[in-house]
């Protein structure tokens, strides 16, 4: 995450949100859902949430609610994210954006929408509010936004949860790209960075999807199976354990 002039990578600032977008699109593809018919609520309009909202909006999704530290806004017919970003440049926060009604961060989580993207703080979805979640899909942009008891409730309701270690991995992937470019002393174009990021995010989703189907588990357990399996295989190959 260094500045470009000090050896940073192009595309790093947008990488986490872009990875959320790639993951959301991969999920919709598996479910055979049309992005233009999907309504999305985004909790947290910082670096991750704003980029994810903008990119999904540009893909044709309807963003019905967003929020930041001061509260949220809601519009059933959708929010123009490009205009909202211009509004924030002058007003700093989403509150007061014309054509929307004010809601709390807590209320945003319970909005009637297709996809919920918690991209703010951890422990936002708990056993206290999980049963009130109306979204059909949750794509975790933040780290640990869902507690384990809440996860159980969501699974029992049939709500699909894409875990943080997959959904928000784009940032750390491009930080790895930065390291690679620094070692090579050759830096890629932003298009190259985004293309390589998409390739890795798509491959990760595909791997977890096949693991999910093989073991008949949810996405979070499938992600852990893949992760732990890689570590176990590496340790075995290195002869650390017989």
URMO-V115848 format. One record per residue. N is the residue number from 1. RES is the residue in one letter. OMEGA is omega as a letter, one per 30 degrees, with the letter a starting at -180 (* if undefined). Layout:
n:N res:RES omega:OMEGA
n:N res:RES omega:OMEGA
//
This chain:
n:1 res:X omega:l
n:2 res:X omega:l
n:3 res:X omega:a
n:4 res:X omega:a
n:5 res:X omega:l
n:6 res:X omega:l
n:7 res:X omega:l
n:8 res:X omega:a
n:9 res:X omega:l
n:10 res:X omega:l
n:11 res:X omega:a
n:12 res:X omega:a
n:13 res:X omega:a
n:14 res:X omega:a
n:15 res:X omega:a
n:16 res:X omega:l
n:17 res:X omega:l
n:18 res:X omega:l
n:19 res:X omega:l
n:20 res:X omega:l
n:21 res:X omega:l
n:22 res:X omega:a
n:23 res:X omega:l
n:24 res:X omega:l
n:25 res:X omega:l
n:26 res:X omega:l
n:27 res:X omega:a
n:28 res:X omega:l
n:29 res:X omega:l
n:30 res:X omega:a
n:31 res:X omega:a
n:32 res:X omega:l
n:33 res:X omega:l
n:34 res:X omega:a
n:35 res:X omega:a
n:36 res:X omega:l
n:37 res:X omega:a
n:38 res:X omega:l
n:39 res:X omega:a
n:40 res:X omega:l
n:41 res:X omega:a
n:42 res:X omega:l
n:43 res:X omega:a
n:44 res:X omega:a
n:45 res:X omega:l
n:46 res:X omega:a
n:47 res:X omega:a
n:48 res:X omega:a
n:49 res:X omega:a
n:50 res:X omega:l
n:51 res:X omega:l
n:52 res:X omega:l
n:53 res:X omega:a
n:54 res:X omega:a
n:55 res:X omega:l
n:56 res:X omega:l
n:57 res:X omega:l
n:58 res:X omega:l
n:59 res:X omega:l
n:60 res:X omega:l
n:61 res:X omega:l
n:62 res:X omega:l
n:63 res:X omega:a
n:64 res:X omega:a
n:65 res:X omega:l
n:66 res:X omega:l
n:67 res:X omega:l
n:68 res:X omega:a
n:69 res:X omega:a
n:70 res:X omega:a
n:71 res:X omega:a
n:72 res:X omega:l
n:73 res:X omega:a
n:74 res:X omega:l
n:75 res:X omega:a
n:76 res:X omega:a
n:77 res:X omega:l
n:78 res:X omega:a
n:79 res:X omega:l
n:80 res:X omega:a
n:81 res:X omega:l
n:82 res:X omega:l
n:83 res:X omega:l
n:84 res:X omega:l
n:85 res:X omega:l
n:86 res:X omega:l
n:87 res:X omega:a
n:88 res:X omega:l
n:89 res:X omega:a
n:90 res:X omega:a
n:91 res:X omega:l
n:92 res:X omega:a
n:93 res:X omega:a
n:94 res:X omega:a
n:95 res:X omega:l
n:96 res:X omega:l
n:97 res:X omega:a
n:98 res:X omega:l
n:99 res:X omega:a
n:100 res:X omega:l
n:101 res:X omega:a
n:102 res:X omega:l
n:103 res:X omega:l
n:104 res:X omega:l
n:105 res:X omega:l
n:106 res:X omega:a
n:107 res:X omega:a
n:108 res:X omega:a
n:109 res:X omega:a
n:110 res:X omega:l
n:111 res:X omega:l
n:112 res:X omega:a
n:113 res:X omega:l
n:114 res:X omega:a
n:115 res:X omega:l
n:116 res:X omega:l
n:117 res:X omega:l
n:118 res:X omega:a
n:119 res:X omega:a
n:120 res:X omega:a
n:121 res:X omega:l
n:122 res:X omega:l
n:123 res:X omega:l
n:124 res:X omega:l
n:125 res:X omega:a
n:126 res:X omega:l
n:127 res:X omega:a
n:128 res:X omega:a
n:129 res:X omega:a
n:130 res:X omega:a
n:131 res:X omega:a
n:132 res:X omega:a
n:133 res:X omega:a
n:134 res:X omega:a
n:135 res:X omega:l
n:136 res:X omega:a
n:137 res:X omega:l
n:138 res:X omega:l
n:139 res:X omega:a
n:140 res:X omega:l
n:141 res:X omega:l
n:142 res:X omega:l
n:143 res:X omega:l
n:144 res:X omega:a
n:145 res:X omega:a
n:146 res:X omega:l
n:147 res:X omega:l
n:148 res:X omega:l
n:149 res:X omega:l
n:150 res:X omega:l
n:151 res:X omega:l
n:152 res:X omega:a
n:153 res:X omega:a
n:154 res:X omega:l
n:155 res:X omega:a
n:156 res:X omega:l
n:157 res:X omega:a
n:158 res:X omega:l
n:159 res:X omega:a
n:160 res:X omega:l
n:161 res:X omega:l
n:162 res:X omega:a
n:163 res:X omega:a
n:164 res:X omega:a
n:165 res:X omega:l
n:166 res:X omega:a
n:167 res:X omega:a
n:168 res:X omega:a
n:169 res:X omega:a
n:170 res:X omega:a
n:171 res:X omega:a
n:172 res:X omega:l
n:173 res:X omega:a
n:174 res:X omega:l
n:175 res:X omega:l
n:176 res:X omega:l
n:177 res:X omega:l
n:178 res:X omega:l
n:179 res:X omega:l
n:180 res:X omega:a
n:181 res:X omega:l
n:182 res:X omega:l
n:183 res:X omega:a
n:184 res:X omega:a
n:185 res:X omega:l
n:186 res:X omega:a
n:187 res:X omega:a
n:188 res:X omega:l
n:189 res:X omega:l
n:190 res:X omega:l
n:191 res:X omega:l
n:192 res:X omega:a
n:193 res:X omega:a
n:194 res:X omega:l
n:195 res:X omega:l
n:196 res:X omega:l
n:197 res:X omega:l
n:198 res:X omega:a
n:199 res:X omega:a
n:200 res:X omega:l
n:201 res:X omega:l
n:202 res:X omega:a
n:203 res:X omega:l
n:204 res:X omega:l
n:205 res:X omega:a
n:206 res:X omega:l
n:207 res:X omega:a
n:208 res:X omega:l
n:209 res:X omega:a
n:210 res:X omega:l
n:211 res:X omega:l
n:212 res:X omega:a
n:213 res:X omega:a
n:214 res:X omega:a
n:215 res:X omega:l
n:216 res:X omega:l
n:217 res:X omega:l
n:218 res:X omega:a
n:219 res:X omega:a
n:220 res:X omega:l
n:221 res:X omega:l
n:222 res:X omega:l
n:223 res:X omega:l
n:224 res:X omega:l
n:225 res:X omega:l
n:226 res:X omega:a
n:227 res:X omega:a
n:228 res:X omega:l
n:229 res:X omega:l
n:230 res:X omega:l
n:231 res:X omega:a
n:232 res:X omega:l
n:233 res:X omega:l
n:234 res:X omega:l
n:235 res:X omega:l
n:236 res:X omega:a
n:237 res:X omega:l
n:238 res:X omega:l
n:239 res:X omega:a
n:240 res:X omega:l
n:241 res:X omega:a
n:242 res:X omega:*
//
